[in-house]
């Protein structure tokens, strides 16, 4: 099941089981290469990576679902014995539905706006690009949580001399706000660059180059 697989990967990374440095470096390099290729084809051809913001909403849905499950288990499930396990069939179905839907949109949109065999090639690039975007969004979310967690850690420290049990610390809210703003800008830039508005698809830079060559 997909959630079980993701859970095992997360446990290996967080638990630092084995030597995954070379594997992690390889994945990062592969993701960067795939993103650059997807960006170039999206800008210079009729290739469609993300078909508008509705398609992006589907793309972001799996991450939203995982976040909901984690929050549910943390704040409710564990205390009430109703934890949503990774092998839960319904949870896996709900998780996979938006992924299947957004991949189907990649197939249909590229087939509609490109001729064969380019449509097949563009579809592969689109699906690969979407997988990279989903991974990138997960990383951005983890970084956001880490930044906020850093604020909480530095904001207060345990000290039994105070009635609250904590000694007030110097707030680093300014640095947290700046870090979050930079992270938000980068996330918006990387994601927006691969989103095409369906109203303008069909006339691209690639089409302009073709017209100039014909003249």
C-alpha positions in Angstrom: 0.0 0.0 0.0 1.3 3.5 -0.8 0.9 4.9 2.7 2.8 1.9 4.2 5.6 2.5 1.7 5.8 6.2 2.5 5.8 5.3 6.2 8.8 3.0 5.8 10.7 5.5 3.8 10.0 8.2 6.4 11.1 6.0 9.2 14.3 5.1 7.4 15.2 8.8 6.7 14.2 10.0 10.2 15.8 7.1 12.0 18.9 7.3 9.7 18.8 3.6 9.2 21.8 2.6 7.1 23.9 4.8 4.9 21.5 6.7 2.7 23.7 9.7 1.9 24.5 8.7 -1.6 20.9 7.6 -2.3 19.6 10.9 -0.9 22.1 12.9 -3.0 21.1 10.9 -6.1 17.4 11.6 -5.5 18.0 15.3 -5.0 20.0 15.6 -8.2 17.4 13.5 -10.1 14.6 15.8 -8.9 16.5 18.9 -9.9 17.2 17.5 -13.4 13.6 16.5 -13.8 12.3 19.9 -12.7 14.6 21.7 -15.1 13.6 19.5 -18.0 9.9 19.9 -17.1 10.3 23.7 -16.8 12.0 24.0 -20.2 9.5 21.9 -22.0 6.6 23.7 -20.3 8.0 27.1 -21.4 9.3 26.2 -24.8 6.7 23.7 -26.1 3.0 22.8 -25.8 3.9 20.4 -23.0 1.6 20.7 -20.0 2.9 19.9 -16.5 0.2 21.2 -14.3 -3.1 22.1 -16.1 -4.2 25.1 -14.2 -4.8 25.6 -10.4 -7.5 23.1 -10.2 -5.1 20.4 -11.3 -2.6 21.8 -8.7 -5.3 21.5 -6.0 -5.5 17.8 -6.9 -1.7 17.6 -6.8 -1.6 19.1 -3.3 -4.4 16.9 -2.0 -2.3 13.9 -1.0 -0.1 16.1 1.1 -3.2 17.6 2.7 -4.6 14.1 3.4 -1.3 12.9 5.0 -1.1 16.1 7.1 -4.7 15.6 8.3 -4.0 11.9 9.3 -0.9 13.0 11.2 -2.7 15.7 13.1 -5.7 13.5 13.7 -3.5 10.7 15.2 -1.5 13.2 17.3 -4.3 15.2 18.8 -7.2 12.7 18.9 -6.5 9.2 17.6 -3.8 8.1 20.1 -5.8 9.3 23.1 -9.0 7.6 22.0 -7.5 4.4 20.5 -8.7 5.4 17.0 -5.4 5.8 15.2 -5.6 5.8 11.3 -2.9 3.2 10.4 -0.8 3.3 7.3 -2.5 0.0 6.1 -6.0 1.5 6.4 -7.7 0.6 3.1 -10.0 3.6 3.0 -7.2 6.0 3.8 -5.0 4.6 1.0 -7.9 4.8 -1.5 -8.6 8.5 -0.5 -4.9 9.2 -0.8 -4.5 7.6 -4.3 -7.7 9.1 -5.9 -6.3 12.6 -6.4 -3.0 11.2 -7.6 -4.8 9.1 -10.2 -6.9 12.0 -11.2 -4.0 14.4 -11.7 -2.1 11.8 -13.7 -5.1 11.3 -15.9 -5.3 15.1 -16.5 -1.7 14.9 -17.6 -2.6 12.3 -20.2 -5.8 14.0 -21.4 -4.4 17.6 -21.5 -1.2 16.7 -23.4 -3.1 14.4 -25.8 -5.5 17.3 -26.5 -2.9 20.0 -27.1 -0.1 18.0 -28.7 0.2 15.7 -31.7 1.5 12.1 -31.4 4.1 11.0 -30.6 4.9 14.2 -28.7 1.8 13.8 -26.5 3.2 10.5 -25.1 6.6 12.1 -24.4 5.0 15.2 -22.8 2.8 13.0 -20.7 5.8 11.2 -19.2 7.5 14.5 -18.5 4.3 15.9 -16.9 3.9 12.9 -14.6 7.5 12.9 -13.6 7.4 16.7 -13.0 4.3 16.2 -10.8 6.0 13.6 -8.7 8.9 16.0 -8.1 6.4 18.8 -7.2 4.7 16.5 -4.6 8.1 15.7 -3.1 9.1 19.3 -3.1 5.8 20.4 -1.3 6.4 17.7 1.3 10.0 19.1 1.9 8.6 22.7 2.1 6.1 21.5 4.7 8.7 19.8 6.8 10.9 22.9 6.6 8.0 25.1 7.7 7.4 22.8 10.7 11.1 22.9 11.5 11.2 26.7 11.4 8.2 27.0 13.7 9.6 24.4 16.0 12.8 26.4 16.2 10.8 29.4 17.3 9.1 27.5 20.1 12.3 26.0 21.3 14.1 29.3 21.5 11.1 31.2 22.8 10.9 29.5 26.2 13.2 27.2 28.2 12.4 25.0 31.2 13.3 26.5 34.5 11.8 25.4 37.8 12.4 28.8 39.4 9.4 30.2 37.5 5.9 29.4 38.4 5.0 28.4 34.8 8.0 26.0 34.8 9.5 28.0 31.9 12.0 30.9 31.7 10.9 33.5 29.1 13.4 33.6 26.3 14.3 36.2 23.7 11.8 36.0 20.9 13.2 35.3 17.4 9.9 35.9 15.7 11.5 38.3 13.2 14.0 35.7 12.0 11.1 33.1 11.8 9.0 35.5 9.8 11.8 36.2 7.4 12.6 32.5 7.0 8.9 31.7 6.4 8.6 34.5 3.8 11.7 33.3 1.9 10.4 29.8 2.0 7.0 30.8 0.8 8.5 32.8 -2.1 10.6 29.9 -3.2 7.7 27.5 -3.0 5.4 29.9 -5.0 8.1 30.4 -7.6 9.0 26.7 -8.1 5.3 25.7 -8.2 3.9 28.6 -10.3 6.6 28.1 -12.9 5.0 24.7 -13.9 1.4 25.8 -13.9 -0.2 26.7 -17.2 -3.5 28.5 -17.5 -5.8 26.4 -19.7 -7.2 29.6 -21.3 -3.8 30.3 -22.9 -2.7 26.8 -23.8 -2.4 26.3 -27.5 -0.3 29.4 -28.1 3.2 29.1 -26.6 6.7 30.2 -27.2 7.2 27.0 -29.1 4.4 27.9 -31.5 6.0 31.3 -32.1 9.3 29.6 -33.0 7.6 27.2 -35.4 5.8 30.1 -37.1 9.1 32.0 -37.5 10.7 28.9 -39.0 7.9 28.5 -41.5 8.3 32.1 -42.6 
